[in-house]
Amino acid sequence: MDLREVGFAEQVPFLDNEVVDDKELITVISHEKPRNSGRKYPTLGHFLQSIRHTQVRSQWSPESTKKLKSGLIKFASFFIPSFLRRSSGPTKDLHETAYLDGLRGYACYAVFFSHYTTAYCNEVWHPYGEGGNHHFVQTYYIFQLPIIRLLYNGQAAVTIFFVLSGYVLSYKPLKLIHSRDFEKLQGALGSAIFRRWFRLFLPVAALWILNIFLVQFGVFSWFDKFHSENPSMPPGIVESYLPAGESFWGTVYNAYRSYFDFARGTLFTWTKNGILPDVDGHTWTLHVEFRSSCILFLFLHGCSKMRANIRLVFFMFSSAFCLYWDEWAIATFLAGSSIAELDLRMRRRQAASPSDGEGNNYESLTLPIPIPRALSRFRSLFRHSNSQKVWAVLFIFALLILSYPPVGADKVFFYSLLSWYHPFTAWDLFFWESVGAILLVFIISRLRAVQRFLEWPISQYMGKTSFALYLMHGTVIKSLGHFVVIQTWERITGYQGWGYALGILVPLFVVVGPVTIVAADWFWRGVDVPSVRFAKWFEGLLNDETI
C-alpha cells in the first residue's frame, strides 16, 4: 500500500482526526518522493509537518491542581521529624528481642559522642587517675571514670554492634534449625546473603552524593582553617572528607572513585580492619560487618545439621579461637550467635514451664559440657528469687570490662591487671572490650529491669534510626558542628580553661545534637527504609518463583 493512500492521522496514531486535514497533507506528501518506496512509516519531514498543524490544548484542570497541592503538602510534611508526628493506627507489639534494638541505639549515640569529643579533646582517650603521660593531658576529670566513659567510648560501642549483629542475623536461621525446616533455612540464608550488601552500602552511596554538594559549598573547611590560624590549639582527631575537584564534575568523579574503591573492597579486600574511606572514615566498620556477616552465614549453613550441643560448643570454641588470634570482629559475631542459641533454649524452657516466672533464670545457664563442682555452686545462686540481683552485679562487672581505656590502661587500678592477662597475639583494647560486649549482651538477655529500659519508646526510636545516625553524624559534625563550635569559642566563651569545654558542650546540646537527630530521621525515612525495600524488591525480581 502506497503512503499516499493513507491519511496522515492514521500513520501517526497520537494525532486527533479533527486537528489534521487529510486532503491538505496528501497534497503535500504526494509532491514529495520518498527515497525508499517500501517505507511504511512517516519520515522526519512528515513529523515536523504534523507539529505545524497540531493545536496545543491545555491539560490543566481542577483535579490536577488538587493533586499538585496534595503532593506539595506531602513533600513538606516529610521534613517534620517522625517523633513530632501523631502516631496513626494501633501501637505495634514489641518483638521478643526488641531490647536489643534499644541497646544498639544507645551504642550508636556513644559513637556519635565519641567522634564529636575526640575532634576537640584528647582527654577522652585517657583513664581517670593515669597521672603523668607523654600527651600532657589532665586525667582527673569525672568523665574519664569507668562506666561513665562508655557514654562516648566508640570502640566499645563497635564491639556491641558486632555482638548484636551476630545475634540478630542468627536468630531466624537458628529458629528454623531448631524446627528442622532446612528448606526454609536455605531460603532465609540465601535471602540474607543477597540483601546484606545492599543493606549496608546503598545508604552509603546516598551519603557520598550528599557530600558532593557539601564539598562544593566548602562546608568542611572550617576546622582546617581554624587550626592553621591557631596552631597552639589541641589538634584532636578530625575525619577526612571528600577531596574537591577543579570543577563540580571533578568532585563527582572523586566521589565515584572513592565509592567504587570502598564498595569493591567488600569483594577483594577482606581485612579484619576494613578500608578507611575518604568520606566519613568511621564507615570502615561496614567492611568488617559485611565480612563477618558472610562468615557467620557460612557457619550457620555448614553447621545446620550438627547435633545442637555440638553446634553450640563449636561456635563457642570458634569464637574463643578467633578472639585469641585478634579476629575480634568474627569472634563477636560468633559469640552473638551462641548467645542467640542459648536464649532460644531458655525461652523454649520458659514457654514449657511458665510457672517458673521471669526471675528464675537458672535454666539459661545450662551448657552442653560437664560442669565442675565450683561452677555448679555458682549456678545455684540463680535457683532463687534473688537471681536478678546477681545478674545486676554481673551487669556492672561487664560495664567495667567494657570501659577498658584506649591508652594508659597499664597505669590504673584493675585495668593494669587486665592489660597483663591477655593473649600476646591480640590487641588488648579490642580483646577486653569484645569480652565486655559479649558478657553485656548475654547478661542483658537475662536482666529484665534493663530490658524494660531498652524497650521504652525513646530507646526503640533510637534503635530504629541507629544506622541512619551512624552514617549522618560525621557529616553534620564536620560541617555544622565545627562551624558552631568555632563561632562559640571566638564570640562567646573563648578557648581557654572552662571556656574551651563550654564551647564544646553548649553547641552539642543546643545545635549539633538536635540537628544530627533530625538529619538522621530524614535519612532513615528517605534513604535507609527505601534501601531495605529496594533490596527486597530486587531480590523478588530476580528470584525464580517456580523453585
C-alpha positions in Angstrom: 0.0 0.0 0.0 1.4 3.4 -1.0 1.9 6.1 1.6 -0.3 8.5 -0.3 -3.3 6.1 0.1 -3.4 6.5 3.9 -4.4 9.6 5.9 -1.5 11.0 7.9 -3.6 10.8 11.1 -3.8 7.1 10.6 0.0 6.9 10.1 0.6 8.8 13.4 -2.0 7.4 15.8 -1.3 10.0 18.6 -2.9 12.8 16.4 -6.6 13.8 16.6 -8.5 13.5 13.3 -10.1 16.9 13.9 -6.7 18.6 14.0 -5.3 17.3 10.7 -6.7 17.9 7.2 -6.0 14.7 5.3 -6.5 16.3 1.9 -4.0 19.0 2.5 -1.4 16.6 3.8 -1.9 14.2 1.0 -1.3 17.0 -1.4 1.9 17.9 0.4 3.1 14.3 0.7 2.3 13.5 -3.0 4.8 16.0 -4.2 7.5 14.5 -2.0 9.0 11.4 -3.5 10.2 9.0 -0.7 13.7 7.6 -1.2 12.5 4.1 -0.2 9.2 3.3 -1.8 8.7 0.4 0.6 8.6 2.7 3.6 5.6 2.0 5.8 6.1 4.8 8.3 6.3 8.7 8.1 9.6 10.4 7.7 11.0 13.2 9.9 9.6 15.7 7.4 6.1 14.3 7.9 6.5 14.5 11.7 7.6 18.2 11.5 4.8 19.0 9.2 2.3 17.4 11.7 3.6 19.6 14.5 2.8 22.7 12.5 -0.8 21.6 12.2 -1.2 20.4 15.8 -3.0 22.6 18.2 -1.7 22.7 21.8 -4.5 22.1 24.3 -4.2 22.9 27.9 -4.4 19.8 30.1 -4.7 21.8 33.4 -7.7 21.0 35.4 -9.0 21.4 39.0 -8.1 17.8 39.6 -4.5 18.4 38.5 -4.3 21.4 40.9 -5.6 19.3 43.7 -3.0 16.6 43.0 -0.2 19.1 42.9 -1.3 20.7 46.2 -1.5 17.3 47.8 2.0 16.4 46.5 3.5 19.6 47.9 1.9 19.1 51.3 3.2 15.5 51.4 6.7 16.7 50.4 6.7 19.4 53.0 5.4 17.0 55.7 8.4 14.7 55.1 10.6 17.3 56.8 8.6 17.0 60.1 10.6 14.5 62.2 8.7 11.3 62.9 8.9 11.9 66.7 6.9 15.1 66.3 4.1 13.5 64.4 1.0 12.0 65.9 1.0 8.2 65.7 -1.7 6.8 63.5 -3.1 3.4 64.0 -2.6 0.9 66.8 0.7 0.5 68.5 2.7 -2.5 67.3 3.6 -5.1 69.9 7.3 -5.4 70.6 9.1 -8.5 69.4 10.9 -10.7 71.9 14.3 -9.2 71.2 13.2 -5.6 70.9 15.5 -4.6 73.8 18.5 -5.4 71.6 17.3 -2.6 69.2 17.4 -0.2 72.1 20.9 -1.3 73.1 22.0 -0.7 69.5 20.6 2.8 69.6 22.5 3.8 72.7 25.7 2.3 71.4 25.3 4.4 68.2 24.9 7.6 70.2 28.1 6.6 72.0 29.8 6.6 68.6 28.4 10.0 67.8 29.6 11.5 71.1 33.0 9.8 70.6 33.6 11.4 67.2 32.3 14.8 68.5 34.5 14.9 71.6 37.7 13.5 70.1 37.7 16.3 67.5 38.4 18.8 70.2 39.5 16.9 73.3 42.4 14.4 73.8 41.4 13.8 77.5 38.7 11.4 76.5 41.3 8.8 75.4 42.8 8.6 78.9 41.5 6.8 82.0 40.9 8.5 85.3 43.9 8.6 87.6 46.5 7.8 84.9 48.8 10.5 86.2 51.7 11.8 84.1 51.7 10.8 80.4 53.6 11.8 77.3 50.4 13.5 75.9 50.5 16.1 78.7 46.7 15.9 79.3 44.8 16.0 82.6 43.5 12.7 83.9 41.3 13.7 86.9 38.1 14.6 85.2 34.9 12.8 86.2 34.1 11.9 82.6 37.2 9.7 82.5 35.8 7.4 85.1 34.9 3.8 84.2 31.3 3.2 83.1 30.8 7.0 82.7 33.3 6.9 79.8 31.0 4.4 78.0 28.9 7.5 77.1 31.5 8.3 74.5 33.5 5.1 74.0 33.2 4.5 70.3 35.4 1.4 70.3 33.3 -0.3 72.9 30.2 0.6 71.0 31.5 -1.1 67.9 32.1 -4.4 69.7 28.5 -4.2 71.0 27.3 -3.6 67.4 29.0 -6.8 66.2 27.7 -9.0 69.1 24.2 -7.7 68.3 24.6 -8.3 64.6 25.7 -11.9 65.2 22.7 -12.4 67.5 20.1 -10.8 65.2 21.4 -12.3 61.9 21.4 -15.8 63.6 18.1 -15.7 65.3 15.7 -16.6 62.5 18.1 -19.3 61.0 18.6 -20.8 64.4 14.8 -21.0 64.9 14.5 -22.8 61.6 17.3 -25.1 62.5 15.6 -26.0 65.8 12.3 -26.7 63.9 14.3 -28.8 61.4 12.9 -26.8 58.5 16.0 -26.9 56.3 14.2 -25.9 53.1 13.1 -22.6 54.7 16.6 -22.3 56.2 18.2 -22.3 52.8 15.8 -19.7 51.6 16.4 -17.5 54.6 20.2 -17.7 54.4 20.2 -17.1 50.7 18.0 -14.0 51.1 20.1 -12.7 53.9 23.3 -13.1 51.9 21.8 -11.5 48.8 20.4 -8.4 50.6 23.3 -7.9 53.0 25.4 -5.8 50.6 22.5 -3.6 49.6 21.5 -3.1 53.3 24.9 -1.8 54.2 26.2 0.0 51.1 23.2 1.5 49.3 22.7 4.1 52.1 26.4 4.9 51.9 26.0 5.8 48.2 23.4 8.4 49.2 25.8 9.7 51.8 28.5 10.1 49.1 26.1 12.0 46.8 25.2 14.4 49.7 28.9 15.0 50.4 29.5 16.0 46.7 27.3 19.1 47.2 28.6 19.9 50.7 32.2 19.8 49.4 31.3 22.2 46.6 29.9 24.7 49.1 33.1 24.4 51.2 31.3 23.5 54.4 34.1 21.1 55.5 36.9 23.6 55.6 36.1 25.4 58.9 38.2 23.4 61.2 41.3 23.1 58.9 41.3 26.9 58.6 40.9 27.4 62.3 43.7 25.0 63.1 46.0 26.8 60.7 45.2 30.2 62.4 45.5 28.7 65.9 48.5 26.3 65.9 48.6 26.2 69.7 45.1 24.6 69.9 45.0 20.9 70.8 44.8 19.0 67.5 42.1 16.5 68.1 41.1 13.9 65.6 39.0 15.1 62.6 37.9 12.6 60.0 38.9 13.2 56.4 36.4 14.3 53.8 35.9 14.0 50.1 38.6 16.0 48.2 37.1 18.7 46.0 37.8 18.6 42.3 38.7 21.5 40.0 35.0 21.6 39.0 31.7 20.1 40.1 32.2 17.2 37.8 35.7 16.7 39.1 34.2 16.3 42.6 31.7 13.9 41.2 34.5 11.9 39.7 36.4 11.9 43.1 33.2 10.7 44.8 32.7 7.9 42.2 36.3 6.7 42.6 36.1 6.8 46.4 32.8 4.9 46.5 34.0 2.4 43.8 37.2 1.6 45.7 35.2 1.4 49.0 32.5 -0.9 47.6 34.9 -3.0 45.6 36.8 -3.7 48.8 33.9 -5.8 50.1 34.7 -8.4 47.4 38.5 -8.2 47.1 39.9 -6.7 50.3 38.7 -8.8 53.3 40.9 -7.5 56.0 40.0 -7.5 59.7 40.2 -3.7 60.0 38.3 -2.9 56.8 39.1 0.0 54.5 39.3 3.7 55.6 37.3 5.7 53.0 37.6 9.4 52.1 34.1 10.1 53.3 33.4 9.5 56.9 36.2 7.2 58.0 34.1 5.6 60.7 32.3 3.6 57.9 35.3 1.3 57.9 33.2 -0.9 60.2 30.8 -1.6 57.4 33.5 -3.6 55.6 34.2 -5.6 58.8 30.4 -6.0 59.3 29.9 -7.4 55.8 32.9 -9.8 56.0 31.9 -11.1 59.4 28.3 -11.5 58.3 29.2 -13.7 55.4 31.4 -15.8 57.6 28.6 -16.2 60.1 26.2 -17.3 57.3 28.8 -19.8 56.2 29.0 -21.2 59.8 25.2 -21.4 60.1 24.8 -23.2 56.9 27.7 -25.6 57.4 26.7 -26.5 61.0 22.9 -26.5 60.5 22.6 -30.3 60.7 25.0 -30.8 63.6 23.6 -32.0 66.9 22.5 -29.0 68.9 25.1 -29.3 71.7 27.9 -30.0 69.3 27.0 -26.9 67.2 26.9 -24.7 70.3 30.3 -25.9 71.5 31.8 -25.5 68.0 30.5 -21.9 67.8 31.8 -21.0 71.3 35.2 -22.6 70.6 35.5 -20.9 67.2 34.7 -17.5 68.9 37.4 -18.0 71.5 39.9 -19.1 68.9 39.2 -16.0 66.7 39.5 -13.8 69.8 42.8 -15.3 70.7 44.2 -14.6 67.2 42.9 -11.0 67.2 40.0 -11.7 64.8 37.8 -9.9 67.4 35.1 -9.0 64.9 34.4 -12.6 63.8 34.7 -13.6 67.4 32.0 -11.2 68.5 29.7 -12.3 65.6 30.0 -16.0 66.6 29.6 -15.1 70.2 26.4 -13.3 69.4 25.1 -16.3 67.6 26.0 -18.5 70.6 24.0 -16.2 72.9 21.0 -16.4 70.5 21.2 -20.2 70.7 21.2 -20.1 74.5 18.4 -17.6 74.6 16.2 -19.7 72.2 16.7 -22.7 74.6 15.9 -20.5 77.6 12.7 -19.2 76.0 11.6 -22.6 74.9 12.0 -23.9 78.5 10.2 -20.9 79.9 7.3 -21.5 77.5 7.1 -25.1 78.6 7.2 -24.1 82.3 5.6 -20.7 82.6 5.2 -21.0 86.3 8.9 -20.5 86.8 8.5 -16.8 86.4 10.8 -14.3 84.9 13.0 -14.1 88.0 14.3 -17.6 87.7 17.0 -17.7 85.0 18.7 -20.9 86.3 18.0 -22.8 83.1 19.6 -20.0 81.0 23.0 -21.2 82.3 22.6 -24.7 81.0 25.6 -25.6 78.9 26.3 -28.7 76.8 29.5 -29.5 78.7 30.3 -31.2 82.1 30.2 -28.6 84.8 32.8 -28.6 87.6 31.5 -28.5 91.2 32.7 -24.9 91.8 30.7 -23.7 88.8 27.8 -25.8 89.9 27.7 -23.9 93.2 27.8 -20.7 91.2 24.8 -21.8 89.2 22.9 -22.5 92.4 22.8 -18.7 93.0 20.3 -18.5 90.1 17.9 -21.0 91.6 16.5 -18.4 94.0 14.3 -15.5 93.5 17.2 -13.1 94.0 18.8 -14.1 90.8 18.1 -10.7 89.2 20.3 -9.1 91.9 23.1 -11.4 90.9 22.6 -10.6 87.2 22.7 -6.9 88.2 26.1 -7.3 89.9 27.4 -9.1 86.8 26.0 -6.4 84.6 28.1 -3.8 86.4 31.1 -6.0 86.1 30.6 -6.3 82.3 30.4 -2.5 82.1 33.7 -2.2 83.9 35.4 -4.5 81.5 33.8 -2.7 78.5 35.2 0.6 79.9 38.8 -0.6 79.1 40.6 2.6 78.0 42.4 3.0 74.7 45.6 4.3 76.3 47.1 4.2 79.7 45.3 1.0 80.9 48.6 -0.3 82.4 48.8 2.7 84.8 45.4 2.5 86.6 43.9 0.0 89.0 42.0 -3.0 87.7 42.8 -2.3 84.0 46.6 -2.7 84.7 45.7 -6.3 85.8 43.7 -6.9 82.6 46.5 -5.4 80.4 48.8 -8.2 81.7 46.3 -11.0 81.2 45.5 -11.0 77.5 46.9 -13.1 74.7 50.1 -11.8 73.2 48.6 -12.4 69.8 45.7 -10.0 70.4 45.4 -6.2 70.8 44.4 -5.7 74.5 41.9 -2.9 73.8 39.6 -4.9 71.4 40.3 -8.2 73.3 38.8 -6.9 76.6 36.2 -4.7 75.0 35.0 -7.7 73.0 34.8 -9.8 76.2 32.9 -7.0 77.9 30.4 -6.7 75.0 29.8 -10.4 74.9 29.2 -10.5 78.7 26.9 -7.4 78.4 24.6 -8.8 75.8 24.5 -12.2 77.5 23.6 -10.6 80.9 21.0 -8.1 79.5 19.2 -11.1 77.9 18.6 -12.3 81.5 18.2 -8.9 83.3 14.6 -7.9 83.0 15.0 -4.4 84.5 17.5 -3.4 81.8 15.3 -4.9 79.1 12.3 -2.7 80.2 14.5 0.4 80.0 15.7 -0.6 76.5 12.1 -1.2 75.4 11.0 2.4 76.2 9.6 4.2 73.2 12.6 6.6 73.1 15.0 3.6 73.2 13.2 1.9 70.4 13.2 5.1 68.3 17.0 5.4 68.9 17.3 1.8 67.7 15.3 2.3 64.6 17.3 5.3 63.5 20.7 4.0 64.7 22.1 3.1 61.3 21.0 6.4 59.8 22.6 8.3 62.8 25.7 6.3 62.4 26.1 7.4 58.7 24.9 11.0 59.1 26.6 12.2 62.3 30.1 12.5 60.8 28.8 14.8 58.0 26.9 17.0 60.5 30.0 17.2 62.8 32.4 18.1 60.1 30.2 20.8 58.6 27.7 22.5 61.0 29.4 21.1 64.2 32.9 22.6 63.6 31.4 25.9 62.4 29.2 26.3 65.5 32.0 25.3 67.9 34.4 27.7 66.4 31.9 30.5 66.5 31.1 29.8 70.1 34.8 29.9 71.0 35.5 33.1 69.1 32.4 35.0 70.1 31.2 33.8 73.5 33.5 31.5 75.6 37.0 31.8 74.3 39.1 28.7 74.1 41.0 28.9 77.4 40.1 27.0 80.6 36.5 26.2 81.1 35.5 28.4 78.2 37.1 25.7 75.9 34.9 23.0 77.5 31.7 25.1 77.3 32.4 25.9 73.7 32.2 22.2 73.0 29.3 21.1 75.3 26.9 24.0 74.7 26.8 23.6 70.8 26.4 19.8 71.3 23.2 20.1 73.3 21.8 23.2 71.7 22.6 22.9 68.0 24.7 19.9 66.8 22.8 17.2 68.7 19.3 18.2 67.7 20.3 18.8 64.1 22.0 15.4 63.9 18.9 13.7 65.3 16.6 15.4 62.8 19.1 14.7 59.9 19.2 11.0 60.9 15.4 10.9 61.0 15.3 12.3 57.4 18.0 9.9 56.3 16.2 7.0 57.9 12.9 7.6 56.2 14.3 8.9 52.9 17.2 6.5 52.3 17.5 3.7 54.9 14.0 2.3 54.8 13.7 2.6 50.9 17.1 0.8 50.6 15.7 -2.1 52.6 12.5 -2.2 50.4 14.6 -1.9 47.2 16.7 -4.9 48.3 13.6 -7.0 48.9 12.0 -5.9 45.6 15.2 -6.5 43.6 15.6 -10.0 45.2 12.0 -10.8 44.3 12.6 -9.5 40.7 15.5 -11.9 40.2 14.2 -14.9 42.1 12.8 -17.9 40.3 9.3 -18.4 41.7 9.0 -21.9 40.3 11.7 -23.2 42.7 
